[in-house]
Amino acid sequence: MDLLDPPPDLYGRPRADSFMRRLTAFGDRYSPALGSPLLRRNPRRPLSRPTPPLQLVVRARRQLAAEVVELTLADPSGGALPPWQPGAHLRLALPSGRERHYSLTGDPADRAAYRIAVRRLPGGGGGSVEVHEALHPGSRLTARRPRNGFAFCSEPAVLLLAGGIGITPLLPMAREAQRLGLDWRLVHTGRSADTLPYTDELRALDPRRVVLRTDDGHGVPGGAELLAHAPRGAAVYCCGPAPMLTAVQRALDGSPARALHFERFGAAPVTDGAPFTLRLGADGPELDVPADRSALDVLREARPDLPYSCHQGFCGTCEVRLVAGTPEHRDRRLTPEQRAAGALLPCVSRAAEGETLVLDL
């Protein structure tokens, strides 16, 4: 029998099985029909509506450390808030219209309130300054429901590395590790003792498992020195400034740890970019984007009011419309359909060397 001859039926007879023949014919017609518009969605079912934003009120405010304040946010009517897990963040719409992401640092079991901590950065984009100056008990805010891009997987052995305000997503992880009885360690680094928030809460969990290290007392630690605290085979969760993350990444292979999860304060440095040009409108000004800078940074010099938030290509706040040109999409949010329709996230996306991207701005 060659490949052109049908195999015998179930009983060994030299003819195609009738049931399989009918099943194949049915599949040949049914499978393409699954992609038809009428089968994608019940036409009698209403289109899904976007999830409404949360309405929140600042219930309490306290000073945690030098230039760090904590806000307790609650439902104005006293209702329960949506659940969250360690590592989750909240996207707040500030009174000015700015949108910023802040890690939830409270207890996930507390459905009555969210807690966030914000360090004042005078040279930043204005969000932290606004939190410090404009938000007080009674202030009303809107927010998106918590999302998690830094999920805690509860491995048996864990090392938590926090740089400064990077303690905010790691504190709930430490609480969860303690609750589950995991073999965990936490190292919190900062410039000086007065800049480290939540030291009392960390010590209250288990002082034997917590190391507080300041640059003025011990010097700036290297990656190998930080990872030396890891239990054998531990998963490392790291949140802090870019130099700290880089040092930990480079030292991981020679450490007792076996895996690394991390969250950045801002965008990763551009290391593989090429210079290209942005044009604002068909006849607008042209802006040169160097190989080592993001398109968003260059755009904000010309348009300071351009909204942005995460700087990492997942929140979508800085989305602009592309009119012409071939981009290199590097985000983790836009769908192929959105990209085909001209959506672009300039915080991470780029173009080939010498390319000109025309934006509807």
N, C-alpha and C positions, 0 to 999 in steps of 0.2 A: 504494500500500500504506500503510495507517495503522498505528498502534502496536499495534492489537489483532490484526493479522495476523502469523503467524509468518514469519520470513525464509525464503528458499528454502534448499534443502539444498546440499551441496557442489557438486552438478552443475547447479544453477540450477533445479531442479524446484520448483514451488510447493507444497512440503510440508515439514514439519519433518524435519530430519535424524534418522534413527532412532538412530544411535550417540549423538548428543548428547542425545536424549530419554532413552535408557537411562542415560547418565552423570548427567544431572540428577536422575533419579529415585533413583539410587543415592546421590548426594550428599545429597539431601533426607532420606534415612533414616540414612545413616552419620554425618553431621556431628553431629546431636544425640546420637547414641549415644556419641560420644567423651567426653562429660561424665558418663557414667554411672559409678557407683562402681566397677564391675567393670573398667572400662577405665582408670581412673586409676592403678591399681597392681595388679600381679600378686598375687592373693590368696595364692599359694603362696610368694611372696618375703617373707622376714621384714622387719619394720619396721626402718628405719635406726636405729642407735643413736647417741646423742650422742658427739662426739669426746671422749675422756677428757682430763683436764687434764694438763699437763706436770708432771713432778716435777723440781725443780731444787735445786741446792745452791749456796751462795755459795762460790765457789772462791777469790776474792781480793777485797780491799777496799783502796782507796787514796784519800787526800785530794787532790782536784784543785785546789780553790781555797777561799777563805773560805766556810765553811758548805756546801760541795759535796763529796759523796763519790761515788765510782764503785764499783759492784759488778760483778764478773764472775760470771756464773751458768752452770752447766754441768749436764749430765745426771749424776746420782750414779754411774751405771754406766759413764760415759765414752762413751756412744753419741752419734751425730750428732744435732743439734737440727734442728727443722723450718726450712726456708729462709725468708728474708725479703728485702725490698727496701728501699732508702732511703726514709725517711719512716714506716716501720712502728712500731707500738708494742706493748708487752707488757702484758697485764692480770695483775697480780700479786695473789695473795691473801696478805696479811700475817698474821703469827701471831695478831694480835688479831681477825682476821676481816674487817678492812677490805680493800676491793679498790681498787686504784689503777692508773692507766695511766702507763707510762713509755716514752718514746721509746727505741728501740734505737739506740745510738750507735757500735757497733763496726763490724766489716767483714762485710758479708753473705757473703763468701767463707769466713769462719771458721765452720764448722758445729759446732765443738767448744765454743763459748761464746757467750753473749750479754753485752753490756755495757750498763749503764744508769747515768746520773748523776742524782743527786737533790740539790736544794738544800733545806736545812733552813728550814722556814717555821713558826716558833713560833706564829704566829697563825692557821695554817691549820686543816685538818680533822684533824690528828693523824697523817696517813700519813707525811709526810716526817720528822717527829720520830721515829716508830717505826722507819723505815729507818735513821736515824742512830744510834739508841740500842740497837736490838734485833737488827740484822742484822750478823753477823760471819762470817768464814770458818767453814764447817761448818753454818751455819744452813740448814734445809730449807724450801722454799717450793713452792707449786703455782701454776701460771699457765695462762692460755688461750694458744693458739697465736697467733703474731704476726698482727696485722691492720693494714691500711694505709688510712687515710683522708686521707693527705697524700702521695700518690704523686709521685715524681719522674719527669717525662716526658722528660728529656734533650733539651730544646730546644737548638738550636745555640748560642744566646747566653743566659746565665743570670746573674742577680744573686741572691745569697743574703743575706738580712738577718736577723740573730740578735740578740735582746735577752736578755742574761744567760744563764740556763739554756736559753733557746730555741735554743742552738747544738746541742743533742743530736740533733734530727732532721736538721739541716743539715750536720753534719760528714760523715755518710755520703754525702750528696748531693755535697759538695765532692770527696770521694774519687772518686765515680763520674764527675763532670764532668772531673776531671783524668785519669782512666783513659781516658775516651772522647775526650780532646783537644778538649773544648768551649771556647768563649770564655766563661769564667766569672769572676765577682768575688764576694768575700764581705766583708761588713762586720759586725763583732761589736761590739756596744755593751754597756756596763755602768757601774755606779757608779764603780768604780775598778779598777785593774789587778789587784789581788789577788782580785777577785770573778769574773774571767773564766776559765772552765775551758777546757782544750784549746788554749791559745795555742801551745804548742810543736808540737803535731800540725798545727795550721793552718799555721804558718810552714814546717813541713817539706814541706807539699804544694807551695807556690809562694809565697814571701813577696811577690812582686810583685802577686799577685792578692788578697792578704788585707789588710784595713784593720782595726786594733784601735782603737776609739775609746772613751774613758772620759768620763763626765759631769764628773768633778772636774778633768779636764785640758782639755776642749774644750766643755763645756756640753752640755745635752740637745739632740740633733740634731732638726731638723724633717723632715717627710716628703720635701720637695723636696731637702733636703741629702742624705738617704740615697739617694734614687733617682737623684741625679746621677752615682752610680757605675755605673749600668746601661749596658751596651753598647747600641747602637742596636737597637731591636726585641727587647730581651731579655724573657724571662719571669722574673718576680720570685717568689721563694719566701721568705716572711716568717714567723717564729715569734718571739713575744715578748709583752710585756704589752699590754693593751688600748689604752693611749694611743699606743703605737708603731704598732699595726695601723691605728688610726683615722687617724693622720697620713699613713701610707703610702697608704691607700685614697683619701684626699682629694687627694693630690698626684699620683696616678698619671696622670691625663689630660694633665697638663702636662710629663710626664717622657719620657725616651727609651724607656722600657719600653712593652710592648704588652699584657702579661697579668700577672695577680697570682694566686698560690696562697698560702694562708696557713693557719696553725694557731694556735689560741688556747690560752693557759694555762688558761683557765676559760671560763665562760659569757659570751656577749655581753651588754652592758647591755640591760635591758628598756626599749625606747623607744616601743612602741606598745601597752602594756598598759592594762588597765582594772581598777579595784578589784573584788574579788569575795571570797567567803567559803568557807572550808573547815570542814566539820564532821567531827569524828573519831568515827565511829560514828553510829547513828541518834539516840542521845540524848546524845552526847558534847559536849565543848566546841566552841565555834566560834572560828575564827581568821580575822582579817581580813588579806587579802593586798593590800597597796597596789599602785598602778599601776606603781611602779618597782622592785618586788621580786619574786623568784620564789616560787612556792608551796613549793619545796623549802627555801628559806632560812627561811620562816615555820614550816614543819613541824619543822625541826630545832631551833628554839627550844623547841618543846613536846616533841619526841622526839629528844633528842641522839643516841640510838643508831640512828637511821634510816640505813641504808646509802646511800652515794652514791659516785660517782667522777668521771665526765667533766664533769658540769654542762652538757653540750651536747646531750643528747638522742640519743646514738647507742650508749651502752654498755648501758643497761637496768638498771644496778645499783639505781637508786632506785625501781624499779617498784612501784606500789601498786595496790590494787583499788578501782575506783569503784563505789559502790552506787547513787547517784542523782545527777542533775544532768547538764547538757549541757556537756562540756568543749570547748576549742579545742586539739586535738592539734597540737603543733608539733615533734614529735620526728621523727627519721629512722630509726627502728628498728621500731616496732610495725606489724604487718600489720593490714589492715582487720578480719580475724577476731579478732585479739587485742584491738583497740579495742572491737569489738562485745561481747566477753566481759567488758569492764570494766577492761582494763589501762590504766594512765595513768602517764606519766613526769612527775612534778611539777617536775623541774629546768627544763623549758622550756614545758610545757603550761599553759594558763590557762583562763579562762572569761569570758563576757561580763559587762559591768558589772552588779552587783547579783545575779548568779547565785550559788547555793550548791552546792558539790560535796560530796557525802557520801562519805567514804572509809572503807574497812574497816580502821580502825586503832584 
